[in-house]
Amino acid sequence: MSTIEQLQNYLVVQTSTDKLTAWIQFNIADDSFSCSSSQLEEFLKSHGVSHGILPEVLMKIAQQPSSYFHSQTVVAQGEAPVNGIDGSIRFSYDMNEDEYKPVETEGGKIDFKEVTQLKNVNRGQLIAEKVKATSGTDGMAVTGDSLPCKNGKEAHFKVGKNVVVNPEQTAMYAAIDGLISITDKNKINVFPVFEVNGDVDYKVGNIDFVGTVVIRGNVLTGFRVRSSGDIRIVGGVEGAILESDGSIEISGGVLASNKGYIKAGKNVKCSFIQDGNVIASEDVLVSQSIMHSSVRAGRNVICSGAKGLIVGGNVQAGERVVARTIGNTMSTATILEVGVRPELRSELSELRTQIKRNMDNMDKTDKALNLLDHMAAAGQLPPDKMAMRIKLTSTKRAAAEELAQAKERVLEIERSLEDTDRAKVDVVNVIYGGTKIVIGRYTRFIKDTTQRVSFRYSEGDIVMGTYV
């Protein structure tokens, strides 16, 4: 009997599923067992383990086999593959939105009067550079097989307006004097800045501009400001219409009297909102209060300054609502909804209306077809009624397909309502009775005044815990 066959009676060789580790284990504890380290190595190779063998371990096993009778012993270790690092875009300015946070002074008050430093660039100035991805390093299994790595993915410039990229595709430059702005889908642009040194009133008129708009005054009721970049307003906003593909910053507040609306492709930041309608694809950040308003944010609504009050109206957020105080002692009806993007809630409502309308129309079509079918069965269907019958049959088929699609989309949205893991309502100070909290498809009415609480979804219900 060969040495390998003899060792086979005593030892078992095992390999990890990732083929990076091999170990042996004795299946017979026999004090008469003996072998050399070279014989152990040959035994391992006969079981396909050829790389990363640990000679010092084999030596110890050969010298004192009894010490290893009752345990698994690692005898070979491969090298794991090292993946490359993805490439990135490095800007000449810090493009992080955090730099736009207002200054908090003593006593927790927020100072919105400090002018934000705009990211101005001159024609030909470097805007961004591409950081190359790095290659990975292949690993090696204990079997001697190569373990392939993943190389980093190269980053690509998302070219917007008024920018140029060099022939090597490694650097981006400004094509005009203006302001760097990142808009929807992370496109990089340079927009010229339109500045109004005063109010938006009859002297200025409505503004529809391809760049960033800076208004050093107020926007009065009835006027419209449209921007492909950001909108920055040093004063306040009345019942006006503001639309921006980027962010909207209002140093003063919004006193809208339920007129107009504010809509941003990214964030809306202001000191207060009263009787307003505000929509942001990302966050709504308010330092003082949101009163009797409709506020919708794709991610978060945060109202946590020194006052931090939300009372009345309807506040919707895809993920989280944070406020110091919610509701009031008069139990004013206040609705907070989190856990689904506001546009999906609107779409769901529209789909349900559409489904009801389609079903009503199909019911009328069915009644008309039944009458025509009876006429056809009696041989009393004139040519014009025959044409009507064909048209109604086609209409019914198209309506049935539209109804099926609408129902499928409703199911898809309702399934998304179940994904409420990140949805929360945080109350920093106090929440009053009269508040309704909706998380996904679940609702909870607040009856009693409660302090420092956090609401979230858990196991089919909205639970209340201590706010941390």
N, C-alpha and C positions, 0 to 999 in steps of 0.2 A: 504493500500500500504506500502511495507517495505521501510526501510531507503535507501537501495541500489537502489530500483526502483525509489525512489524520486530523489536520486542523479543522476540517469541515465538521467533524464530529463534536468539536468543542465550541466553536465560535460561529456567531451569526454577524453578517455585515449588513448594515442598514444605511440608506442614503436619504437625506431630506428631500422633500418635494421640489425645492428650488435647486437641488443638486449642488448646493454650496457647502454642505457638511456631510461627512460620513463618520459613522461610529461603529464600534464592535461591542458585542455583548457575549459573555460566556453562557452557554446553555447547560454546561456540566461543570460543577465545582469539584474538580479532581486535583488533590494536592500533588499528584505525580505528574501533572501537566508541565511540559517544558518545551521551549522553542527559542529560536534566535530572532532578533529584530529583522534580519534579512528574510527569514522564512515568513514572518508576519507581513512584510512588504509584498512578497510574491503572492501571498494569500489574498491581500487586498487587490492587487492587480488582476488576479484571476476572477475577481468579482467586479471588475470594471472600474475600480478606484485607482487612478493613475496620476492625479495631479494634486498638489498641495498636501502630500503625505507628511505627517509630523514625526520625523525620525526620533526625536527625543522622547516622545510618548511611546513609540514602539519599543525603544530601549528599556524604558521603565517597566512595560508590560512583560518583556522577556526576562527581566531581572527578578521581578516580584509579581508573578501572575496572580497569586492568591489575593492581592490587594484590589484586584479588578474583577473578582468573580461575581460580585453582586451589584454592579452598576454599568451603565452605558458609558463608553469612553470615546471621546472625539479623537479620531486618528487622522483625519484629513480635512482641510479647510480651503475652499476655493475663494475666488475674488469676485465680488458682486460687481455688476456693470455700474458705471457712474454716468448718469445722464447729463447731457449738455444743458447750459443755461439759455433760456429764451432771450432773444434780442429785445431791445426796448428803444423808445424814443426819449432822448434827453433834451429838455427845453432850455433855452437861454434864460427864461424867467421861471420862477416857481409858479406852476399853474394850479397849485392846490387851492381849493375854494376856502380852506380854513383861514387864509390870510384876510378874508373879508369879514371876519367876526368883529363886531363892534367892541369898543373898549369898555370894560366894566370898571366903574369907579368905586370909591368907598361907599358902603351902604347898599351895594348891589345894584345901583342905578346904571343904566346903559346909556352911553354917549354915542348917538348916531350922527353927530355933527362933524366928525373927523372925515375929511375927504380921502377917499380911497385912491391909492397910487395906481393909475392906469398902466397897463403893460404896453407902452408906446414903443414902436420900432420905426426906423427910417428905411427907405428903399435900399435894398441890397444888404440889409443887416441880417446876420444869422438868426434864425428863429429856433431851429431844432436840429439835432444831429442824431443819426442812427447808431445805436450801440449794437455791434454785431453779436449774433448768437455764437455760443461756443460749442465745439464738438464734444461728444461724450467719449468714454473709454469702455471698450468691451471688457467683460469679465471672463472668468474661466471656471467651469464647473469641475468638481472633483473627478468627474469622468474624463476630463480632458477636452470636453466640448466647449466651444466658444459661446458665451452668453452675450447676445447683442445688446448694445445700449441704444438710447434714443438721443439723437442730436437735438440741440435747441432749435426752436423755430425762429426764423428771421422775422423781425418786425417790419412793418410797411407803413409808409407815410399815408395818412388819409388826407388827400389834398382837397382843400376848400377853395375859397376865393382869394385872389390877390397874393398868391404865394407861388414860388418856383422851386423845383428840385434840381440839383446838379446832375450831370449826365451819369455819374457813378451811383446815383440814388442813395447817397450817404448824408446829404445835408439839405435843409430847406431854408429859403431866404424870402424876405418880404419883397413883393413886387411894387408896393406903394408905401408911402408914409401912413401910419395908422396904428391900430390897436390889435394885438393878438387876441383872438377869441376862439374858444372851442365850442362848437355847436353840436347839434344832434348827430349821433353816430360817431362822435369824437373827431369830426373833421376839423382841420386846423385852417384858420382864416386870418387875414389881416384886413380889418374893417376901418375905413376912415370914421372918425368920431364926429357926430353931429351934436353941437352943443347949443343949448338954449339958455341965454343969460336972463332968465325971468320965468314968468308963468307961461304955460301953454293955454293961450286964450285966443280971442279973435284976431289979435295982431299976428299971431304965429299960425294958427289954423291946425288942422290935422297933420300928423307926421307919419310918413311911410318911408322908411329908410333902410338901405341895405346893410348898414353898419350899426355901431353902438351909439345909443342916444343918451346924452347927459343933459338933464334939465335942472337948472339952478333956480327953481321956483316950484310952483304948484301946477298940477294938471286939473283943470276945472271941469265941471259937469258938462257932459255932452261932447267932449273932444276925444280923439282917438290917436294913440301913439303905437305904431307898428314897427318892430325892429327885427332884423335878421341876426343881430348880435345881442348885447345886453341892454337893459334900460336902467339908468341910475337917476334917481330923482332926489334932490336935496330937500325939497319941500314935502307937501302932502298930496293926496289924490282924492278927488271928489268922485262923483258918479261918472267916471270916464271909462274908456276901454283901453287897456294896455295889453299888447300881445308881443311876446318875445320868444325867439327860438333859443335864447340863452337864459340868463337869470335876470330877475327884476329886484332892484334894491331901492327901498323908499325910506329916506331918513325920518320923515314924519310918518303919520298914519294914513289909514284909508277910512274916509267918512263918506260912504257911497250912497246913503239913503235908498238902498235897494235898486240902484241904477248902475248900468255898465257892468264890466267884469275885468278881472286881471288874470292873465293866462301866461305861464312861463314854461318853456321846454326843459328848464332845469329847476332852479330854486326861486322862491319868493321870500324876501326878508324885509320886515318893516316893524314899527313900534306897536301899532294897534290896528285892528280891523273892526269896523262897526257898520252893520247893515250892508256888508259887502259880499261879493261872489268871487272867490279866489281859487285858481286851479294851478297846480304845479306838478310837473312830471316826476320831480324828485322830492324836495323838502319845502315845507312852509315854516319859517322861523320868525316868531313874534315875541317881542320882549315884554309887552305890557298886557294886552287883552285881546280876546276875540269875542265879540258880542253880537248876538242875533245875526250871524252870518253863515253863509254856505262856504266851507273850506274843504278842498279836496287835494290830497297829496299822494303821489305814487309811492312814496316811502314813508316819511315821518312828518307829523305836525308837532312842533315843539314850542311851547308857550311857558317858559320857565324863568322869566326875569324876576325882578323884585315883586311885581304884582302877579304876573303869570296867570291870568284869569280867563277861563272859557265859560261863557254862559249864554244860553239860548242858541237857536239855530242847529245846524248839522255839520259836524266835523268828520271827515272820512280820511283814512290813511291806509296805504297798502301794508304798512308794518306796525307803526307805533304812534301813539298820541301821548305827549307828556305835558302836564300843566301843574302849577302850584295849587290852583283852586278851580274846581269844576262845579258849576251850578251856583245857586244862592239860597238864602234863607227863605225866599218866597217860593221855592220849588219850581222855578222857571224851567219849562221843558227844554232839555238839552240832550242832543243825540250824538254819541260818539261811535263811529264804526271803524273797525280795523280788521286786517286779515285778508283783504282782497283789494286789488287795485280799483279805485273808484270808477274808471271807465268800464270795467267789467260789470260792476253793479248796474251802470246805466245801460250797457248792452243787454244784460239779462232782463231788465225791465222792458226794453224795446222788443226783445225776442218774444217775451210772453204776450205782449200786445199783438205782435205779428202772428203768433200761433193762433190766438183767439180769432183774429180777423180771417186767417186762412181757413180755419175750421168752419166759421160762419159762411164764408163764400163757397166752400166745398159742399156744405149742407144745402145751400140754395141750388148749386149746380146739380147735385144728386136728385133733388126734387124735380128740376126741369128735365133731366135725362129720363127719370122714371116715366114722366108724362109722355115724352117723345117715344120711349120704348113701347108703351102701351099702344100709341098710335101706329107704330111700325108693325106691331103684332097683329093689329086689326086691318092692316093694309091701307091705312088712311094717312100716310106720311107724304105730303107734297114735297117737291124738290127743295123749296126754301127751308122747310123744316129739317130735311135731310142734311143740308149744309150746316144748319145750326147744331144738329146732333153731332156732326163730325167735329165742329169747332169746340163745342162744350166738352166732348171727350178729350180733346187735346188739352183744353184748359184745365180739366180735372187732373190729367196726368202731370202737367207742369206744376200745378198747385200742390199735388201730393209729394213731388220731389222737393219742392221748396219747404214744405212742412217737415219732411223727414230731416232735411239739413238743419232747419231751425231747432228741432228737438235734439238733434245730436250735439249742436253747439251749446244748448242749454245744459245738457248732461255734462259736457266738458267743463263749462264754467262752474257748475255745482260741485264737480269733483275738486276743482281748485279751491272752493270754499272750505274744503276739509283740511287743506294745507295751512294750518294756523299756528305752526310751532313758534314762529318769530313774532306773532302778533301780540301786542300788549297795550294796556292803558295804564300809565303811571301817574299817580296822584302824589305830588311832592308834599302838599299840605293837607287839604280837606276836599271832600266831595259831598255834595248835598243831595237830599232826596229830590226826585223829579228828573233825574238823569237816566237815560237809557243807554246801555252799552251793548253793542253788537260786535261779536267776534266770529268771522266767517258766517255761518248760518245760524249761530246761536245768539240768544238775547237774554239780557239780565236787566231788570229794573231796580234802581237804587231807591230804597224807601227811607233809610236812616242816614243821618250825617256820619261820615266815617273819615278818620284821619290817616294819612301816610299809608296808602294801600296801592297794590298793583293787581290789575285784573289780567288774566290770561285764560286760554282754553285748556282744559284737561279732561279727557275721558267723557266726552259728551256733555260737558257743562262749562260754564264760565266760573272760574274759582277766584277767590280774593286772597291775596297774601300781603305780607308786610312789604312796603316799598323800601328798598335799600338804596 
